[in-house]
């Protein structure tokens, strides 16, 4: 099955469902013991991340970077690590908002 995303009469992206699912990002919620050390470690490795509360970091990781991200968080103590999968709706909104990418 193919999916075509159209914005303002133009094709923004066209791909099969499998390729779209492969490109879905995962959001990792990290609760480290030392917030500053963990946050600096994550962003120094060029991961997109933000502090979402006083004790939690949210990092957005694509499929190819998961192993590198896990190795990064293994370098400091963590209280918990949770994974959120990007929905196809969120993926659609990401492409729609950007104005186009090709998979």
HELIX and SHEET records of a PDB file:
HELIX    1   1 UNK A   17  UNK A   22  1                                   6    
HELIX    2   2 UNK A   35  UNK A   44  1                                  10    
HELIX    3   3 UNK A   63  UNK A   65  5                                   3    
HELIX    4   4 UNK A   66  UNK A   73  1                                   8    
HELIX    5   5 UNK A   88  UNK A   98  1                                  11    
SHEET    1   A 2 UNK A   2  UNK A   7  0                                        
SHEET    2   A 2 UNK A  10  UNK A  16 -1                                        
SHEET    1   B 4 UNK A  48  UNK A  53  0                                        
SHEET    2   B 4 UNK A  56  UNK A  61 -1                                        
SHEET    3   B 4 UNK A  26  UNK A  32 -1                                        
SHEET    4   B 4 UNK A  78  UNK A  85 -1                                        
END                                                                             
